[in-house]
Amino acid sequence: MPPGKTLKAYGRRFVFKKERDFKMNARERMAAAMALKPVDRIPNAPFYEAPICRYFGRTFRSALLENQDMADCHMKAIETFQFDWVMVGMGLIGGIIPDAMGCQVKWPEDVFPIIEKTTVFSMEDVDRVAKTDIHTKRMEAFLKGVSLLRKRLNGEVPIACEYISPFTIAARLRGTNEIMEDIYENPGLVHALQDAVVPLNIEVGRALIEAGVEYIFYGADMECPLLISPDHYREFVHEPTRKVVDALAEMGARVLPHMCGEIVKTGIVDMLFEMDIHGIMPGNVTQETVLDLRELKDKCGERICIFDNLNPNGSLLIGTPDEVAQETRAHLEKARSMTGYIFSTSGTTSPATPKTNFEAMNREVLGFCS
């Protein structure tokens, strides 16, 4: 970008505007992109939590789950990479929520929490799940970490938290294979378990919002088109998820569904638009490929913000810094004419991602059009 010039959007086309004082902080930049308004540079919001826990945490587990180290780790990441959001929550969805609802969870030092035993085996277990108190010690420690971050960020950078839908929680509690079989053999259990989970899910969201979370992005991969049909999505998933999403939005959160698979061709996007969502985060179609962002933009038009989907399993994980830079530039160029665009990855970035590769991706985003 020429010195002293900034981007101004007209329709779907960006043009340069001479305005020396057009400088945004991260909160302003994200809010503008979400509203499809001009930004001073591309917002930088990848799924970054796992790598930075390795790069900056005292241990992987402490950076993921323990309030002070979690806050310290993310502050170092913001200082180093200039992200436009703080992204937390992988320990929440992978361990804290299943643990609170009765699963046996292992908490290793160097990897994500591991569910060693599920907790729902029959309809009788559903009533027990419905009585769960989600405010466990681990939950409160995580929420304290969010509160510490809110205080230290001083309103400059928004906090985003990964979250899961009622169906995905049900899959954690019941087991993925079991819940998929239940769709055909025991559909009543699938409905009843989600009905029990909905108020608990909303309570988790309420606690996150009160602690300082502004963006809630819920991973919907258990109900993505790679695993269940659009008809089953409508029958089993849509209504419980809509109740939770709409409740969170009413509390003031910006809610972002993240889903892998062909969400445009299967009609899933049309169902997402029946909820009070604020953006869409597309994912992988296969291990090697991601959803065509132009296809999603053509579908969404000017209705909603979309996030990019650089593949975290490709060059970012196993390539060279030059290959990462080239792939990142290709994504940014493809999105050059889009309003309401935020750079991101297509899902969880591996904790094994080389730091040099992560730095190469980050440099391209921060330097694009500058």
C-alpha positions in Angstrom: 0.0 0.0 0.0 1.4 3.5 -0.8 2.4 5.5 2.3 -0.4 7.5 3.8 -3.1 5.5 2.1 -5.7 3.2 3.4 -8.4 0.9 2.1 -11.9 2.1 1.6 -14.6 -0.3 0.4 -17.3 0.5 -2.2 -19.6 -2.5 -2.7 -17.2 -5.5 -3.1 -14.2 -3.5 -4.5 -11.4 -2.0 -2.4 -9.9 1.3 -3.4 -7.2 3.3 -1.7 -8.1 6.4 0.3 -5.6 9.0 1.4 -6.1 9.5 5.1 -3.0 9.5 7.3 -5.0 9.1 10.6 -6.9 6.0 9.5 -5.5 3.6 12.1 -7.4 1.0 14.0 -6.7 -1.1 17.0 -7.6 -4.8 16.9 -11.1 -4.4 18.4 -12.0 -1.7 15.9 -10.5 -3.7 13.0 -12.4 -6.8 13.8 -15.7 -5.0 14.4 -15.4 -3.1 11.1 -14.7 -6.3 9.2 -17.6 -8.0 10.9 -19.8 -5.1 9.8 -18.4 -5.3 6.2 -16.9 -1.8 6.6 -13.5 -0.5 5.6 -10.4 -1.7 7.5 -6.9 -0.3 7.7 -5.4 -3.8 7.1 -6.6 -7.4 6.8 -7.7 -8.6 10.3 -5.4 -11.4 11.5 -7.4 -14.0 13.4 -6.1 -17.6 12.9 -6.8 -20.6 15.1 -3.5 -20.0 16.9 -4.0 -21.4 20.5 -2.2 -24.7 20.2 1.1 -23.5 18.7 1.5 -20.6 21.0 1.0 -22.8 24.0 4.1 -24.7 22.8 6.0 -21.5 21.9 5.3 -19.5 25.0 3.8 -21.7 27.8 5.5 -22.9 30.9 3.9 -26.3 29.9 1.4 -27.0 27.2 -1.2 -27.9 29.8 -0.7 -24.8 32.0 -0.9 -22.5 29.0 -4.1 -24.2 27.9 -5.9 -24.4 31.2 -4.3 -22.5 34.1 -5.3 -18.9 34.6 -2.1 -17.0 35.1 0.1 -19.0 32.6 -2.8 -18.9 30.1 -2.9 -15.1 30.4 0.8 -14.7 30.2 1.1 -17.0 27.2 -1.6 -15.2 25.2 -0.2 -11.8 26.0 3.2 -12.9 24.7 1.5 -14.1 21.5 -0.3 -10.8 21.0 2.9 -8.9 21.5 4.8 -11.2 19.1 2.3 -11.8 16.3 -0.1 -8.8 16.5 -3.2 -11.0 16.3 -6.5 -9.2 16.1 -8.1 -11.5 18.7 -7.1 -13.6 21.6 -8.3 -17.1 21.0 -8.8 -19.5 23.8 -11.0 -22.6 24.5 -9.4 -25.8 23.3 -9.0 -27.1 26.8 -12.5 -26.0 27.6 -14.2 -28.0 24.8 -11.8 -30.9 24.9 -11.6 -31.4 28.7 -13.4 -29.0 31.0 -16.9 -29.4 29.6 -16.8 -33.2 29.3 -15.2 -33.5 32.7 -17.9 -31.3 34.3 -20.6 -33.5 32.7 -19.2 -36.8 34.0 -16.6 -38.0 31.5 -13.3 -39.4 32.8 -10.7 -37.0 31.5 -6.9 -37.3 31.5 -4.9 -34.1 31.7 -1.4 -34.7 30.2 1.3 -32.1 30.5 2.2 -32.0 26.8 -1.0 -32.7 24.8 -4.6 -31.9 24.8 -7.0 -33.4 27.4 -8.0 -36.9 26.6 -11.5 -38.3 27.3 -10.8 -41.8 28.6 -14.3 -42.9 29.3 -17.7 -41.5 28.2 -20.6 -41.0 30.5 -23.9 -41.6 28.7 -24.8 -45.2 28.1 -28.6 -45.2 28.2 -31.5 -42.9 28.6 -31.2 -43.1 32.4 -27.9 -41.2 32.2 -29.6 -38.2 30.5 -31.3 -37.0 33.8 -27.9 -37.1 35.6 -26.3 -35.0 32.8 -29.2 -32.5 33.1 -28.3 -31.8 36.7 -24.7 -31.0 36.0 -23.1 -28.0 37.8 -20.7 -26.7 35.1 -18.9 -24.4 37.6 -16.2 -26.8 38.5 -12.8 -25.8 39.8 -11.3 -26.3 36.4 -14.0 -24.2 34.8 -13.5 -21.4 37.3 -9.7 -21.4 36.8 -10.3 -21.1 33.0 -12.8 -18.3 33.5 -10.3 -16.5 35.8 -7.7 -16.7 33.0 -10.2 -15.0 30.6 -10.9 -12.3 33.2 -7.1 -11.7 33.6 -6.8 -11.4 29.9 -9.6 -8.9 29.7 -8.0 -6.7 32.3 -4.5 -6.8 30.7 -5.8 -6.2 27.1 -7.5 -3.0 28.3 -10.1 -3.0 25.7 -7.7 -3.0 22.8 -8.0 -6.7 21.6 -11.2 -8.8 21.8 -11.3 -12.2 23.3 -12.7 -15.2 21.3 -13.5 -18.6 22.8 -13.9 -21.9 21.1 -17.2 -23.5 21.9 -19.2 -26.6 20.9 -22.8 -27.2 19.9 -25.2 -29.4 21.8 -24.7 -32.2 19.3 -20.9 -32.1 19.6 -21.2 -32.1 23.4 -23.5 -35.1 23.1 -20.9 -36.8 20.9 -18.3 -36.2 23.7 -20.6 -37.7 26.4 -21.9 -40.6 24.4 -19.0 -41.3 22.0 -18.8 -40.4 18.3 -19.5 -43.9 16.9 -22.3 -44.4 19.4 -24.1 -41.1 18.7 -23.9 -41.7 14.9 -25.4 -45.2 15.4 -28.1 -43.6 17.7 -29.3 -41.4 14.8 -30.5 -44.6 13.2 -31.2 -47.0 16.1 -32.0 -44.7 19.1 -33.0 -41.3 17.8 -35.0 -40.5 21.0 -31.7 -40.6 23.0 -30.1 -38.1 20.5 -32.9 -35.7 21.0 -33.2 -36.1 24.8 -29.5 -35.8 25.4 -29.3 -32.5 23.4 -32.4 -31.2 25.2 -30.6 -31.8 28.5 -27.4 -30.2 27.3 -28.9 -27.0 25.8 -29.4 -25.1 29.1 -25.9 -26.2 30.3 -24.4 -25.0 27.0 -26.1 -21.7 27.4 -24.8 -21.4 31.0 -21.3 -22.0 29.8 -21.7 -19.3 27.2 -23.1 -16.9 29.8 -20.1 -17.5 32.1 -17.7 -16.9 29.2 -19.4 -13.6 28.2 -19.4 -12.4 31.8 -15.7 -13.2 32.1 -14.9 -11.1 29.0 -15.4 -13.2 25.8 -16.9 -11.3 22.9 -16.6 -13.8 20.0 -17.9 -17.3 20.4 -17.0 -19.6 17.6 -18.5 -23.1 17.9 -16.9 -26.0 16.3 -19.6 -28.0 14.4 -17.4 -30.7 12.9 -19.4 -33.6 14.5 -22.4 -32.4 12.5 -20.6 -31.4 9.4 -21.5 -32.8 5.9 -18.5 -35.1 6.1 -20.3 -37.0 8.9 -24.1 -36.6 8.6 -26.5 -35.7 5.9 -28.2 -32.3 5.6 -31.5 -34.1 6.3 -30.1 -35.5 9.6 -28.6 -32.1 10.4 -32.1 -30.5 10.1 -33.8 -33.3 12.0 -31.3 -33.7 14.9 -28.9 -30.7 15.1 -30.4 -27.5 13.9 -33.0 -26.7 16.5 -30.9 -27.3 19.6 -28.1 -25.4 18.1 -30.3 -22.5 17.1 -31.6 -22.2 20.7 -28.1 -21.9 22.0 -26.8 -19.6 19.3 -29.7 -17.2 19.6 -29.4 -17.1 23.4 -25.7 -16.2 23.2 -26.4 -13.5 20.6 -29.1 -12.1 22.8 -26.5 -11.9 25.6 -24.3 -9.8 23.3 -21.8 -12.3 21.9 -20.8 -12.4 18.2 -21.4 -16.0 17.3 -19.4 -17.7 14.6 -20.1 -21.3 13.3 -17.0 -23.2 12.2 -17.8 -26.2 10.0 -15.8 -28.5 7.6 -17.2 -30.0 4.5 -19.2 -28.8 1.5 -21.4 -26.4 3.5 -22.6 -24.4 0.4 -23.5 -27.3 -1.9 -25.3 -29.2 0.8 -27.5 -26.3 1.9 -26.0 -26.1 5.4 -25.2 -22.4 5.0 -28.9 -21.7 4.4 -29.7 -23.4 7.7 -27.0 -21.4 9.4 -28.7 -18.2 8.2 -31.7 -19.2 10.2 -29.7 -18.5 13.4 -28.5 -15.2 14.8 -24.9 -15.7 13.6 -22.4 -13.0 12.9 -19.9 -14.7 10.6 -19.0 -18.0 9.0 -15.8 -19.9 9.4 -15.4 -22.6 6.7 -13.1 -25.5 7.1 -11.5 -28.4 5.3 -13.3 -30.5 2.6 -10.6 -33.1 2.8 -7.3 -33.4 4.7 -5.6 -31.7 1.7 -8.3 -29.3 0.5 -10.4 -26.5 1.9 -13.7 -25.0 0.8 -13.4 -22.5 -2.0 -13.8 -19.1 -0.3 -15.2 -17.5 -3.5 -18.0 -20.1 -3.5 -18.9 -19.1 0.1 -18.6 -15.4 -0.6 -20.9 -15.7 -3.7 -23.4 -17.5 -1.5 -23.2 -15.1 1.4 -22.9 -11.9 -0.6 -23.0 -8.8 1.6 -25.1 -10.4 4.3 -22.3 -11.6 6.6 -18.6 -11.6 7.3 -16.6 -14.7 6.2 -13.3 -16.0 7.6 -10.5 -17.4 5.4 -9.5 -21.0 5.7 -5.8 -21.6 5.1 -5.2 -25.3 5.6 -3.3 -26.0 8.9 -2.5 -29.5 7.7 -0.6 -28.4 4.6 2.5 -26.3 4.1 1.9 -24.6 7.5 2.6 -27.9 9.3 4.9 -29.8 6.9 6.2 -27.3 4.4 8.9 -24.6 4.3 8.5 -21.0 5.3 8.7 -20.0 1.6 5.9 -22.5 0.8 3.8 -21.1 3.7 4.4 -17.5 2.5 3.3 -18.5 -1.1 0.2 -20.2 0.1 -0.8 -17.4 2.4 -0.3 -14.8 -0.4 -2.5 -16.8 -2.6 -5.3 -16.8 0.0 -4.9 -13.0 0.5 -4.9 -12.3 -3.2 -8.0 -14.4 -3.7 -9.8 -12.3 -1.1 -8.5 -9.0 -2.2 -11.8 -7.7 -3.6 -13.9 -9.0 -0.7 -15.6 -6.9 2.0 -16.2 -8.5 5.4 -13.1 -10.7 5.1 -10.9 -11.9 8.0 -7.8 -14.0 7.6 -7.8 -17.3 9.5 -7.0 -20.9 9.2 -9.5 -23.6 8.4 -9.4 -25.1 11.9 -7.1 -26.0 14.7 -3.5 -25.4 14.1 -1.3 -28.2 15.3 0.9 -27.7 18.4 3.7 -29.2 16.2 3.5 -26.3 13.7 7.1 -25.0 13.3 7.4 -21.5 14.6 9.3 -20.3 11.5 6.3 -21.4 9.4 3.9 -19.6 11.7 6.0 -16.5 11.4 6.0 -16.7 7.6 2.2 -16.8 7.5 2.0 -14.0 10.0 4.4 -11.7 8.1 2.4 -12.1 4.9 -0.9 -11.2 6.6 0.5 -8.2 8.4 2.4 -7.0 5.3 -0.4 -7.5 2.7 -1.1 -4.2 0.8 1.3 -2.3 3.1 
